[in-house]
Amino acid sequence: MFEKYSITTFCAPPTMYRMLIKEDVSKYDFTSVRHATTAGEALNPEVFVQFERSTGLRIAEGFGQTETTLTLANLLGDDLEPGAMGRPVPDYGVDLVDADCNSVPPGENGEIVIRTDRDNPHPGIFLGYYKDKERTDEVWRGGVYHTGDLAWKDESGRYHYVGRADDVIKSSGYRIGPAEIENVIMELPYVLEC
């Protein structure tokens, strides 16, 4: 279909990219593709590297939710980095915070939140869960919308996914996201899927 329709933008979930790098992609014609993008879950850096090696295409990752649309992105002209979801989309008020809702410095894990007025939020953010005030109040607290996702920000402002706040492994005082473990496992040549 790439060849037949001269598709220029390919957007697929990381699962699809993981499947593609495990087969001979030289049988597909990617010459029309100018942009490869992904979202929906964290993209393992190894998948980024292998896909680029086999196709010449670099995958632009992003982050959003059903509740928010796209909030972090590698926009046109950005330098793409394996494992980076990009920078905040302009005007969203994205921040990383600790358990007390204080901003965390670069390199430190924090929850992705959006600083916006609950009564008059950014147009890309939902107003609440249908007939579920308790759940709505749980994510709209402390003057911000809480995504429930953890990330860290590098010195250039790029965000890197860690995992869900309720799905983090605590070991020797460190909080480790399952995605971090999967990324290391995916680098092993004998691992097909993680």
Backbone as CSV, one residue per row, in Angstrom:
resi,resn,N_x,N_y,N_z,CA_x,CA_y,CA_z,C_x,C_y,C_z
1,MET,0.815,-1.203,0.000,0.000,0.000,0.000,0.855,1.263,0.000
2,PHE,2.040,1.195,0.641,2.935,2.356,0.607,3.259,2.718,-0.836
3,GLU,3.656,1.724,-1.601,4.039,1.946,-2.996,2.831,2.326,-3.836
4,LYS,1.736,1.591,-3.704,0.544,1.805,-4.526,-0.045,3.202,-4.345
5,TYR,-0.100,3.685,-3.102,-0.745,4.959,-2.819,0.218,6.102,-2.511
6,SER,1.501,5.860,-2.627,2.522,6.882,-2.341,2.275,7.549,-0.992
7,ILE,2.090,6.736,0.017,1.819,7.228,1.370,3.032,8.023,1.872
8,THR,2.776,9.208,2.412,3.867,10.067,2.861,4.033,10.091,4.376
9,THR,2.964,9.783,5.125,3.038,9.778,6.573,2.548,8.438,7.101
10,PHE,3.384,7.800,7.894,3.050,6.501,8.473,2.969,6.646,9.977
11,CYS,1.775,6.477,10.536,1.576,6.541,11.981,1.102,5.172,12.443
12,ALA,1.827,4.594,13.372,1.475,3.274,13.881,1.855,3.178,15.347
13,PRO,1.166,2.299,16.091,1.554,2.115,17.490,2.892,1.389,17.570
14,PRO,3.604,1.529,18.678,4.896,0.866,18.833,4.862,-0.637,18.557
15,THR,3.746,-1.284,18.870,3.631,-2.723,18.598,3.862,-3.013,17.127
16,MET,3.311,-2.195,16.241,3.481,-2.381,14.794,4.944,-2.183,14.391
17,TYR,5.591,-1.181,14.941,7.007,-0.958,14.633,7.861,-2.123,15.140
18,ARG,7.514,-2.660,16.326,8.258,-3.817,16.839,8.099,-5.018,15.913
19,MET,6.917,-5.200,15.355,6.685,-6.300,14.420,7.496,-6.084,13.136
20,LEU,7.508,-4.854,12.645,8.214,-4.559,11.396,9.720,-4.788,11.495
21,ILE,10.331,-4.411,12.612,11.788,-4.563,12.707,12.216,-6.017,12.830
22,LYS,11.259,-6.892,13.116,11.583,-8.315,13.250,11.483,-9.062,11.917
23,GLU,11.097,-8.377,10.861,11.042,-9.027,9.556,11.864,-8.251,8.534
24,ASP,11.941,-8.781,7.354,12.722,-8.162,6.284,11.920,-7.019,5.666
25,VAL,12.158,-5.776,6.140,11.387,-4.639,5.630,11.852,-4.189,4.246
26,SER,12.941,-4.766,3.746,13.408,-4.394,2.410,12.404,-4.805,1.332
27,LYS,11.471,-5.688,1.667,10.456,-6.094,0.693,9.342,-5.044,0.560
28,TYR,9.362,-4.030,1.436,8.380,-2.946,1.365,9.038,-1.698,0.788
29,ASP,8.262,-0.932,0.052,8.771,0.300,-0.543,8.377,1.494,0.334
30,PHE,9.324,1.982,1.104,9.094,3.122,1.991,9.551,4.444,1.365
31,THR,9.887,4.439,0.089,10.485,5.639,-0.517,9.565,6.854,-0.503
32,SER,8.253,6.673,-0.491,7.339,7.821,-0.463,7.161,8.387,0.942
33,VAL,7.491,7.594,1.970,7.257,8.012,3.357,8.252,9.096,3.763
34,ARG,7.710,10.214,4.234,8.526,11.342,4.695,8.528,11.452,6.215
35,HIS,7.435,10.966,6.845,7.278,11.090,8.284,6.769,9.774,8.866
36,ALA,7.444,9.287,9.908,7.006,8.116,10.653,6.723,8.580,12.073
37,THR,5.524,8.307,12.568,5.144,8.767,13.897,4.544,7.622,14.707
38,THR,4.509,7.819,16.017,3.916,6.821,16.893,3.397,7.475,18.159
39,ALA,2.449,6.800,18.780,1.896,7.200,20.084,1.086,6.015,20.588
40,GLY,0.534,6.156,21.759,-0.305,5.108,22.303,0.366,4.333,23.421
41,GLU,1.677,4.258,23.381,2.490,3.647,24.428,3.921,4.072,24.158
42,ALA,4.801,3.812,25.105,6.195,4.209,24.934,6.854,3.399,23.823
43,LEU,7.676,4.055,23.032,8.439,3.401,21.978,9.825,3.075,22.529
44,ASN,10.193,1.819,22.480,11.522,1.417,22.953,12.583,2.071,22.072
45,PRO,13.617,2.682,22.661,14.677,3.290,21.855,15.300,2.308,20.853
46,GLU,15.411,1.045,21.219,15.994,0.048,20.317,15.158,-0.106,19.049
47,VAL,13.842,0.008,19.169,12.962,-0.074,17.994,13.222,1.125,17.087
48,PHE,13.364,2.303,17.687,13.687,3.520,16.937,14.963,3.301,16.124
49,VAL,16.006,2.798,16.781,17.318,2.594,16.152,17.232,1.557,15.029
50,GLN,16.583,0.429,15.289,16.488,-0.632,14.284,15.645,-0.208,13.085
51,PHE,14.549,0.520,13.330,13.701,0.969,12.215,14.458,1.964,11.338
52,GLU,15.192,2.871,11.979,15.987,3.826,11.196,17.056,3.101,10.381
53,ARG,17.696,2.131,10.998,18.742,1.369,10.318,18.192,0.642,9.085
54,SER,16.989,0.095,9.181,16.453,-0.689,8.076,15.690,0.125,7.036
55,THR,15.199,1.324,7.404,14.401,2.108,6.451,14.964,3.500,6.172
56,GLY,15.832,3.982,7.054,16.324,5.351,6.932,15.377,6.365,7.561
57,LEU,14.237,5.898,8.091,13.243,6.789,8.686,13.402,6.855,10.199
58,ARG,13.279,8.061,10.733,13.328,8.257,12.183,11.891,8.444,12.676
59,ILE,11.545,7.785,13.748,10.174,7.797,14.260,9.989,8.946,15.250
60,ALA,9.002,9.793,14.984,8.659,10.895,15.881,7.607,10.404,16.867
61,GLU,7.977,10.419,18.139,7.076,9.957,19.182,6.319,11.139,19.767
62,GLY,5.171,10.859,20.365,4.390,11.892,21.013,3.666,11.315,22.210
63,PHE,3.013,12.181,22.978,2.262,11.741,24.147,0.967,12.530,24.232
64,GLY,-0.074,11.826,24.500,-1.377,12.436,24.730,-2.274,11.393,25.361
65,GLN,-3.463,11.781,25.648,-4.449,10.881,26.228,-5.785,11.145,25.566
66,THR,-6.729,10.249,25.775,-8.088,10.503,25.309,-8.580,11.810,25.931
67,GLU,-8.160,12.072,27.173,-8.601,13.261,27.894,-7.908,14.540,27.437
68,THR,-6.795,14.443,26.738,-6.010,15.647,26.454,-5.647,15.884,24.989
69,THR,-5.794,14.976,24.146,-5.207,14.995,22.797,-3.680,15.050,22.933
70,LEU,-2.991,15.507,21.928,-1.524,15.519,21.911,-0.988,16.661,22.776
71,THR,-0.169,16.316,23.794,0.369,17.347,24.689,1.887,17.446,24.632
72,LEU,2.564,16.355,24.302,4.015,16.351,24.113,4.270,15.831,22.715
73,ALA,5.179,16.464,21.987,5.388,16.032,20.609,6.774,16.385,20.102
74,ASN,7.216,15.608,19.146,8.389,15.930,18.343,7.818,16.581,17.088
75,LEU,7.778,17.884,17.080,7.167,18.614,15.969,8.141,18.746,14.802
76,LEU,7.610,19.089,13.660,8.408,19.243,12.447,9.590,20.170,12.723
77,GLY,10.776,19.720,12.392,11.985,20.505,12.603,12.723,20.138,13.875
78,ASP,12.066,19.387,14.779,12.736,18.952,16.006,13.755,17.872,15.685
79,ASP,14.824,17.864,16.450,15.808,16.794,16.390,15.211,15.583,17.088
80,LEU,15.054,14.472,16.400,14.455,13.290,17.018,15.505,12.513,17.790
81,GLU,15.132,12.090,18.985,16.038,11.355,19.860,15.349,10.065,20.293
82,PRO,16.026,8.926,20.177,15.411,7.670,20.619,14.955,7.754,22.072
83,GLY,13.704,7.366,22.314,13.171,7.359,23.669,12.562,8.660,24.139
84,ALA,12.620,9.709,23.335,12.074,11.002,23.751,10.703,11.242,23.120
85,MET,9.738,11.613,23.977,8.386,11.901,23.494,8.277,13.315,22.939
86,GLY,9.313,14.101,23.087,9.294,15.466,22.583,9.116,16.478,23.693
87,ARG,8.707,17.665,23.280,8.523,18.786,24.201,7.042,19.147,24.271
88,PRO,6.642,19.926,25.295,5.233,20.310,25.398,4.748,21.062,24.166
89,VAL,3.547,20.721,23.739,2.905,21.445,22.654,2.606,22.847,23.198
90,PRO,2.862,23.892,22.407,2.659,25.261,22.906,1.276,25.473,23.528
91,ASP,1.253,26.235,24.611,0.044,26.690,25.285,-0.652,25.618,26.130
92,TYR,-0.020,24.470,26.366,-0.678,23.439,27.174,-0.366,23.533,28.669
93,GLY,0.681,24.186,29.097,0.994,24.280,30.515,1.455,22.967,31.118
94,VAL,2.184,22.167,30.336,2.666,20.866,30.797,3.798,21.070,31.805
95,ASP,3.787,20.248,32.856,4.822,20.309,33.875,5.029,18.904,34.430
96,LEU,6.151,18.701,35.105,6.428,17.468,35.845,6.469,17.830,37.316
97,VAL,5.706,17.078,38.129,5.622,17.419,39.543,5.848,16.208,40.450
98,ASP,6.207,16.501,41.703,6.351,15.454,42.717,4.985,15.216,43.365
99,ALA,4.947,14.393,44.408,3.693,14.042,45.079,2.992,15.251,45.702
100,ASP,3.753,16.319,46.000,3.171,17.531,46.578,2.839,18.580,45.526
101,CYS,2.906,18.206,44.265,2.588,19.079,43.124,3.616,20.197,42.923
102,ASN,4.845,19.967,43.387,5.936,20.906,43.130,6.684,20.464,41.878
103,SER,7.074,21.413,41.050,7.830,21.093,39.842,9.134,20.391,40.208
104,VAL,9.515,19.400,39.402,10.773,18.687,39.637,11.813,19.170,38.627
105,PRO,13.095,19.112,38.988,14.154,19.575,38.078,14.417,18.562,36.965
106,PRO,15.112,18.980,35.899,15.492,18.041,34.839,16.224,16.838,35.422
107,GLY,15.947,15.677,34.849,16.596,14.447,35.278,15.868,13.700,36.379
108,GLU,14.869,14.347,36.968,14.129,13.714,38.068,12.740,13.286,37.589
109,ASN,12.316,12.094,37.985,10.990,11.607,37.625,9.908,12.439,38.284
110,GLY,8.832,12.675,37.547,7.673,13.371,38.082,6.447,12.995,37.293
111,GLU,5.300,13.340,37.827,4.050,13.062,37.112,3.813,14.162,36.085
112,ILE,3.366,13.774,34.909,3.003,14.741,33.869,1.657,15.346,34.264
113,VAL,1.639,16.661,34.429,0.401,17.371,34.744,0.235,18.525,33.761
114,ILE,-0.977,19.036,33.736,-1.256,20.206,32.907,-1.842,21.279,33.807
115,ARG,-1.145,22.396,33.855,-1.592,23.512,34.686,-2.596,24.335,33.877
116,THR,-3.848,24.178,34.224,-4.919,24.876,33.520,-6.089,25.044,34.474
117,ASP,-6.965,25.949,34.188,-8.132,26.218,35.026,-9.192,25.142,34.780
118,ARG,-9.583,24.438,35.831,-10.571,23.363,35.705,-11.899,23.882,35.169
119,ASP,-12.282,25.071,35.570,-13.565,25.624,35.124,-13.512,26.173,33.703
120,ASN,-12.319,26.450,33.223,-12.149,26.975,31.866,-10.833,26.418,31.307
121,PRO,-10.762,25.085,31.099,-9.496,24.466,30.697,-9.112,24.762,29.250
122,HIS,-7.867,24.463,28.955,-7.378,24.540,27.574,-8.366,23.781,26.683
123,PRO,-8.646,24.276,25.463,-9.633,23.625,24.590,-9.340,22.149,24.279
124,GLY,-8.099,21.702,24.440,-7.768,20.309,24.136,-7.893,19.365,25.311
125,ILE,-8.410,19.849,26.441,-8.509,19.018,27.641,-9.969,18.775,27.981
126,PHE,-10.278,17.552,28.366,-11.652,17.190,28.681,-12.162,17.924,29.926
127,LEU,-13.471,17.968,30.085,-14.070,18.645,31.231,-14.262,17.696,32.411
128,GLY,-14.412,16.418,32.130,-14.616,15.451,33.206,-15.133,14.138,32.653
129,TYR,-15.146,13.140,33.510,-15.655,11.825,33.126,-17.175,11.824,33.253
130,TYR,-17.828,11.287,32.273,-19.288,11.281,32.204,-19.892,10.604,33.436
131,LYS,-20.681,11.361,34.165,-21.395,10.880,35.347,-20.469,10.225,36.373
132,ASP,-19.236,10.730,36.486,-18.282,10.157,37.443,-17.501,11.293,38.115
133,LYS,-18.195,11.997,39.012,-17.585,13.139,39.704,-16.378,12.710,40.537
134,GLU,-16.458,11.571,41.189,-15.358,11.096,42.041,-14.074,10.895,41.222
135,ARG,-14.179,10.258,40.093,-13.000,10.036,39.238,-12.502,11.363,38.662
136,THR,-13.418,12.238,38.289,-13.039,13.556,37.769,-12.267,14.340,38.835
137,ASP,-12.782,14.345,40.060,-12.112,15.052,41.157,-10.737,14.454,41.448
138,GLU,-10.584,13.163,41.221,-9.303,12.497,41.469,-8.203,13.006,40.535
139,VAL,-8.540,13.292,39.271,-7.519,13.759,38.312,-7.403,15.275,38.268
140,TRP,-8.453,15.990,38.657,-8.422,17.457,38.722,-8.248,17.858,40.182
141,ARG,-7.010,17.956,40.646,-6.751,18.338,42.035,-5.490,19.190,42.106
142,GLY,-5.408,19.978,43.154,-4.239,20.821,43.362,-4.073,21.883,42.288
143,GLY,-5.161,22.246,41.639,-5.105,23.277,40.603,-4.539,22.816,39.272
144,VAL,-4.413,21.481,39.098,-3.877,20.952,37.839,-4.614,19.686,37.426
145,TYR,-4.477,19.336,36.161,-4.986,18.050,35.678,-3.833,17.042,35.776
146,HIS,-4.066,15.943,36.466,-3.076,14.885,36.663,-3.286,13.782,35.637
147,THR,-2.254,13.499,34.836,-2.378,12.450,33.812,-2.218,11.050,34.389
148,GLY,-1.493,10.928,35.497,-1.219,9.606,36.051,-0.015,8.948,35.404
149,ASP,0.678,9.678,34.526,1.862,9.156,33.843,3.120,9.831,34.379
150,LEU,4.179,9.045,34.520,5.457,9.559,35.002,6.443,9.704,33.854
151,ALA,7.275,10.719,33.950,8.302,10.964,32.942,9.447,11.728,33.614
152,TRP,10.507,11.918,32.870,11.580,12.814,33.304,11.926,13.688,32.106
153,LYS,12.466,14.856,32.407,12.794,15.831,31.367,14.305,15.975,31.313
154,ASP,14.861,15.973,30.086,16.305,16.172,29.964,16.610,17.670,29.930
155,GLU,17.891,18.001,29.858,18.317,19.408,29.895,17.790,20.229,28.716
156,SER,17.480,19.565,27.585,16.976,20.299,26.423,15.455,20.433,26.434
157,GLY,14.810,19.903,27.489,13.361,20.037,27.605,12.568,18.890,27.011
158,ARG,13.244,17.839,26.550,12.546,16.673,26.005,12.087,15.768,27.151
159,TYR,10.888,15.260,27.030,10.312,14.375,28.030,10.551,12.917,27.626
160,HIS,10.814,12.079,28.636,11.072,10.654,28.435,10.122,9.872,29.338
161,TYR,9.371,8.953,28.766,8.350,8.214,29.504,8.955,7.221,30.486
162,VAL,8.371,7.144,31.678,8.798,6.189,32.702,7.739,5.105,32.882
163,GLY,6.484,5.489,33.037,5.404,4.523,33.231,4.225,5.171,33.917
164,ARG,3.211,4.374,34.185,2.048,4.855,34.916,2.420,5.025,36.381
165,ALA,1.883,6.043,37.019,2.181,6.301,38.427,1.763,5.133,39.315
166,ASP,0.727,4.411,38.900,0.255,3.279,39.689,0.890,1.954,39.260
167,ASP,1.913,2.027,38.410,2.549,0.814,37.891,4.067,0.938,37.949
168,VAL,4.577,1.477,39.051,6.005,1.713,39.190,6.584,0.741,40.208
169,ILE,7.762,0.235,39.923,8.463,-0.699,40.798,9.389,0.111,41.702
170,LYS,9.318,-0.132,42.989,10.204,0.543,43.928,11.291,-0.445,44.336
171,SER,12.553,-0.047,44.129,13.685,-0.912,44.447,14.819,-0.075,45.026
172,SER,15.236,-0.382,46.239,16.334,0.326,46.914,16.162,1.841,46.885
173,GLY,14.943,2.297,47.080,14.679,3.726,47.113,14.485,4.367,45.744
174,TYR,14.615,3.593,44.668,14.433,4.113,43.313,13.058,3.726,42.796
175,ARG,12.483,4.600,41.997,11.215,4.291,41.318,11.555,3.951,39.881
176,ILE,11.241,2.738,39.484,11.599,2.244,38.154,10.320,1.931,37.387
177,GLY,10.196,2.497,36.197,9.036,2.218,35.366,9.252,0.960,34.544
178,PRO,8.192,0.196,34.310,8.307,-1.008,33.490,8.903,-0.725,32.108
179,ALA,8.636,0.451,31.557,9.179,0.802,30.235,10.707,0.830,30.262
180,GLU,11.288,1.276,31.388,12.752,1.308,31.503,13.334,-0.099,31.455
181,ILE,12.663,-1.036,32.106,13.116,-2.421,32.093,12.941,-3.021,30.701
182,GLU,11.792,-2.758,30.081,11.542,-3.259,28.730,12.585,-2.739,27.738
183,ASN,12.980,-1.482,27.886,13.969,-0.905,26.973,15.288,-1.662,27.032
184,VAL,15.706,-2.041,28.214,16.958,-2.791,28.361,16.801,-4.194,27.782
185,ILE,15.680,-4.838,28.068,15.445,-6.193,27.553,15.384,-6.202,26.025
186,MET,14.778,-5.162,25.437,14.641,-5.096,23.969,15.994,-4.998,23.256
187,GLU,17.026,-4.565,23.951,18.345,-4.461,23.338,19.013,-5.819,23.150
188,LEU,18.504,-6.840,23.817,19.080,-8.178,23.690,18.723,-8.757,22.325
189,PRO,19.706,-9.250,21.572,19.452,-9.709,20.205,18.506,-10.906,20.101
190,TYR,18.377,-11.684,21.145,17.526,-12.877,21.097,16.111,-12.638,21.601
191,VAL,15.773,-11.378,21.960,14.430,-11.061,22.421,13.610,-10.588,21.234
192,LEU,12.492,-11.275,20.998,11.629,-10.952,19.874,10.616,-9.881,20.250
193,GLU,10.008,-9.994,21.416,8.967,-9.069,21.850,9.022,-8.956,23.359
194,CYS,8.780,-7.763,23.881,8.790,-7.557,25.324,7.580,-6.726,25.691
